[in-house]
Amino acid sequence: MQAAMDMAIVGRTRARLASAASSIAGIVRARPKDGSASDFILRFCTDVLHLESLHFGMWQEHHEPTLAGLREAQKDYTSFLIARIPAGVRSILDSGCGTGELSERLIDADYAVTAIAPDTYLSKIVRRKMRGRGTFVSTKFEEFATSERFDLIVMSESCQYLSRHLAFPKARELLAEGGHLLVSDYFRKRPTNYYGTVWVESRFLENAAKSGFDVVSCDDITQAALPTLDLGHRFHTEIFLPTIELVRDLAVAFCPPLVTKAVTFAFRKQLALLTEFLYVKQFEQFDSRRFAEHVAYKVLLLRKA
Ligand SMILES: C[S@@+](CC[C@H](N)C(=O)[O-])C[C@H]1O[C@@H](n2cnc3c(N)ncnc32)[C@H](O)[C@@H]1O
């Protein structure tokens, strides 16, 4: 009897160790080679918030300031983008397609769609949405190789990730004669450090003109995008940070004090960066008043001259 109980204990312990080992292996495997903070934010949006889209959305008076309201605002934004597509367009390249929500809506509206994005973790979701009715290629825009020439390229909050030198020449290469480039994104009004990784609008327009693109239309939707930042601020303060702090406290409670001290010392630089990101940078980014002062959200339709 005792032997049987011992065997059961050994079995359970082995199972626990195997499960812990596989969790650690999972952490190691999940570690991206060139992962940035924005990759993790995108994953948070899909895996935790279960959002269908990864953009700010377009808020209207009747939308509740909740996650459900954000989902509605995102649907309305997608409809707004689709309404900007000029007549006669048939083939569309959705560059930086995220979860594939826009691609799916474009396919439903009878466009021939090719979707691209470099993130492999999103590819399953995109393929499921497309249901074989379009093409998905896991690649960066700058490296996308095809003999196809598109009537329109759409970049919904993805232009900001592209190489400043390659974005327009590559768009020219991939567009048919007289094709259109629909860019919806937020731009810095001046070359400041705030949202320092996004294009300065005047430079973007200069680059577009130099590469032979004419501006057909420009809509400023900044005001309609701001509630997403206020919601983000609330989520960050009320859910995200308390969860992180809980996990931290749990880890500390389970680790011998010496191990905690050693780990904290060994990773002090990384922890300082993480703390700055979570407690300073994120709050700056969610500050809707500051955003409106320095940044403008534009939907620009350009035409290859
Ligand atoms: C903020 S998400 C927007 C996703 C989607 N377009 C939307 O509106 O929901 C940015 C997208 O750009 C993609 N991206 C990042 N770098 C890229 C690159 N070099 N070429 C193409 N897409 C890129 C990301 O993988 C992600 O899918």
The ligand as a Tripos MOL2 file, in Angstrom:
@<TRIPOS>MOLECULE
LIG
   27    29     1     0     0
SMALL
NO_CHARGES

@<TRIPOS>ATOM
      1 C1         -0.6870   48.2270  -35.1480 C.3       1 LIG1
      2 S1         -0.7200   46.7810  -36.1100 S.3       1 LIG1
      3 C2         -2.0050   47.1700  -37.2380 C.3       1 LIG1
      4 C3         -2.6330   45.9330  -37.7680 C.3       1 LIG1
      5 C4         -3.8050   46.1350  -38.7360 C.3       1 LIG1
      6 N1         -3.4060   46.7720  -39.9490 N.3       1 LIG1
      7 C5         -4.9120   46.8690  -38.0750 C.2       1 LIG1
      8 O1         -5.1890   47.9920  -38.4930 O.co2     1 LIG1
      9 O2         -5.5190   46.3010  -37.1580 O.co2     1 LIG1
     10 C6          0.7580   46.9010  -37.0620 C.3       1 LIG1
     11 C7          0.9530   45.7950  -38.0600 C.3       1 LIG1
     12 O3          2.0990   46.1190  -38.8550 O.3       1 LIG1
     13 C8          2.8560   44.9570  -39.0370 C.3       1 LIG1
     14 N2          4.2510   45.2750  -39.4160 N.ar      1 LIG1
     15 C9          5.2790   45.6290  -38.6150 C.ar      1 LIG1
     16 N3          6.4010   45.8030  -39.3540 N.ar      1 LIG1
     17 C10         6.0500   45.5520  -40.6490 C.ar      1 LIG1
     18 C11         6.7760   45.5360  -41.8770 C.ar      1 LIG1
     19 N4          8.0660   45.8400  -41.9300 N.pl3     1 LIG1
     20 N5          6.1140   45.1960  -43.0070 N.ar      1 LIG1
     21 C12         4.7800   44.9060  -42.9650 C.ar      1 LIG1
     22 N6          4.0580   44.9100  -41.8310 N.ar      1 LIG1
     23 C13         4.6790   45.2240  -40.6800 C.ar      1 LIG1
     24 C14         2.7150   44.2560  -37.7170 C.3       1 LIG1
     25 O4          3.0340   42.9100  -37.8740 O.3       1 LIG1
     26 C15         1.2180   44.4470  -37.4610 C.3       1 LIG1
     27 O5          0.4900   43.4600  -38.1130 O.3       1 LIG1
@<TRIPOS>BOND
     1     1     2 1
     2     2     3 1
     3     2    10 1
     4     3     4 1
     5     4     5 1
     6     5     6 1
     7     5     7 1
     8     7     8 2
     9     7     9 1
    10    10    11 1
    11    11    12 1
    12    11    26 1
    13    12    13 1
    14    13    14 1
    15    13    24 1
    16    14    15 ar
    17    14    23 ar
    18    15    16 ar
    19    16    17 ar
    20    17    18 ar
    21    17    23 ar
    22    18    19 1
    23    18    20 ar
    24    20    21 ar
    25    21    22 ar
    26    22    23 ar
    27    24    25 1
    28    24    26 1
    29    26    27 1
@<TRIPOS>SUBSTRUCTURE
     1 LIG1         1 GROUP 0 **** ****
